[in-house]
Amino acid sequence: MASHDLKTVEGVYTDFRSRREALLQALTVDAEEFSRQCDPGL
């Protein structure tokens, strides 16, 4: 994980954006793959 300088507005924004993208991926793309692995019949 990249280190962000949380003392600047740009650093806080970059950190927020990275975390948001990871959360959205976990809730969409990764969740679908996880469901497929748990129940291949879906």
Distance bins in CASP14 RR format, pairs under 12 A and 6 or more apart:
PFRMAT RR
TARGET T0000
AUTHOR 0000-0000-0000
RMODE 2
METHOD distances of the structure
MODEL  1
1 14 0 0 0 0 0 1 0 0 0 0 0
1 15 0 0 0 0 1 0 0 0 0 0 0
1 18 1 0 0 1 0 0 0 0 0 0 0
1 19 0 0 0 0 1 0 0 0 0 0 0
1 22 0 0 0 0 1 0 0 0 0 0 0
2 11 0 0 0 0 0 1 0 0 0 0 0
2 14 0 0 0 0 1 0 0 0 0 0 0
2 15 0 0 0 0 1 0 0 0 0 0 0
2 17 0 0 0 0 0 1 0 0 0 0 0
2 18 1 0 0 1 0 0 0 0 0 0 0
2 19 0 0 0 0 0 1 0 0 0 0 0
2 22 0 0 0 0 0 1 0 0 0 0 0
3 11 0 0 0 0 1 0 0 0 0 0 0
3 14 0 0 0 0 0 1 0 0 0 0 0
3 15 0 0 0 0 1 0 0 0 0 0 0
3 18 0 0 0 0 0 1 0 0 0 0 0
4 10 0 0 0 0 1 0 0 0 0 0 0
4 11 1 0 1 0 0 0 0 0 0 0 0
4 12 1 0 0 1 0 0 0 0 0 0 0
4 13 0 0 0 0 1 0 0 0 0 0 0
4 14 1 0 1 0 0 0 0 0 0 0 0
4 15 1 0 1 0 0 0 0 0 0 0 0
4 16 0 0 0 0 1 0 0 0 0 0 0
4 17 0 0 0 0 1 0 0 0 0 0 0
4 18 1 0 0 1 0 0 0 0 0 0 0
4 19 0 0 0 0 1 0 0 0 0 0 0
5 11 1 0 1 0 0 0 0 0 0 0 0
5 12 0 0 0 0 1 0 0 0 0 0 0
5 13 0 0 0 0 0 1 0 0 0 0 0
5 14 0 0 0 0 1 0 0 0 0 0 0
5 15 0 0 0 0 1 0 0 0 0 0 0
6 12 1 0 1 0 0 0 0 0 0 0 0
6 13 0 0 0 0 0 1 0 0 0 0 0
6 14 0 0 0 0 1 0 0 0 0 0 0
6 15 1 0 0 1 0 0 0 0 0 0 0
6 16 0 0 0 0 1 0 0 0 0 0 0
6 18 0 0 0 0 0 1 0 0 0 0 0
6 19 0 0 0 0 0 1 0 0 0 0 0
7 15 0 0 0 0 0 1 0 0 0 0 0
8 14 0 0 0 0 1 0 0 0 0 0 0
8 15 0 0 0 0 0 1 0 0 0 0 0
9 15 0 0 0 0 0 1 0 0 0 0 0
9 16 0 0 0 0 0 1 0 0 0 0 0
10 16 0 0 0 0 0 1 0 0 0 0 0
10 17 0 0 0 0 0 1 0 0 0 0 0
11 17 0 0 0 0 1 0 0 0 0 0 0
11 18 0 0 0 0 1 0 0 0 0 0 0
11 19 0 0 0 0 0 1 0 0 0 0 0
12 18 0 0 0 0 0 1 0 0 0 0 0
12 19 0 0 0 0 0 1 0 0 0 0 0
13 19 0 0 0 0 0 1 0 0 0 0 0
13 20 0 0 0 0 0 1 0 0 0 0 0
14 20 0 0 0 0 0 1 0 0 0 0 0
14 21 0 0 0 0 0 1 0 0 0 0 0
15 21 0 0 0 0 0 1 0 0 0 0 0
15 22 0 0 0 0 0 1 0 0 0 0 0
16 22 0 0 0 0 0 1 0 0 0 0 0
16 23 0 0 0 0 0 1 0 0 0 0 0
17 23 0 0 0 0 0 1 0 0 0 0 0
17 24 0 0 0 0 0 1 0 0 0 0 0
18 24 0 0 0 0 0 1 0 0 0 0 0
18 25 0 0 0 0 0 1 0 0 0 0 0
19 25 0 0 0 0 0 1 0 0 0 0 0
19 26 0 0 0 0 0 1 0 0 0 0 0
20 26 0 0 0 0 0 1 0 0 0 0 0
20 27 0 0 0 0 0 1 0 0 0 0 0
21 27 0 0 0 0 0 1 0 0 0 0 0
21 28 0 0 0 0 0 1 0 0 0 0 0
21 29 0 0 0 0 0 1 0 0 0 0 0
22 28 0 0 0 0 0 1 0 0 0 0 0
22 29 0 0 0 0 0 1 0 0 0 0 0
22 30 0 0 0 0 1 0 0 0 0 0 0
23 29 0 0 0 0 0 1 0 0 0 0 0
23 30 0 0 0 0 0 1 0 0 0 0 0
23 31 0 0 0 0 0 1 0 0 0 0 0
24 30 0 0 0 0 1 0 0 0 0 0 0
24 31 0 0 0 0 0 1 0 0 0 0 0
25 31 0 0 0 0 1 0 0 0 0 0 0
25 32 0 0 0 0 0 1 0 0 0 0 0
25 33 0 0 0 0 0 1 0 0 0 0 0
25 34 0 0 0 0 0 1 0 0 0 0 0
26 32 0 0 0 0 0 1 0 0 0 0 0
26 33 0 0 0 0 0 1 0 0 0 0 0
26 34 0 0 0 0 1 0 0 0 0 0 0
27 33 0 0 0 0 0 1 0 0 0 0 0
27 34 0 0 0 0 0 1 0 0 0 0 0
27 35 0 0 0 0 0 1 0 0 0 0 0
28 34 0 0 0 0 0 1 0 0 0 0 0
28 35 0 0 0 0 0 1 0 0 0 0 0
29 35 0 0 0 0 0 1 0 0 0 0 0
29 36 0 0 0 0 0 1 0 0 0 0 0
30 36 0 0 0 0 0 1 0 0 0 0 0
30 37 0 0 0 0 0 1 0 0 0 0 0
31 37 0 0 0 0 0 1 0 0 0 0 0
31 38 0 0 0 0 0 1 0 0 0 0 0
32 38 0 0 0 0 0 1 0 0 0 0 0
32 39 0 0 0 0 0 1 0 0 0 0 0
32 42 0 0 0 0 1 0 0 0 0 0 0
33 39 0 0 0 0 0 1 0 0 0 0 0
33 40 0 0 0 0 0 1 0 0 0 0 0
33 42 0 0 0 0 0 1 0 0 0 0 0
34 42 0 0 0 0 0 1 0 0 0 0 0
35 41 0 0 0 0 1 0 0 0 0 0 0
35 42 1 0 0 1 0 0 0 0 0 0 0
36 42 1 0 0 1 0 0 0 0 0 0 0
END
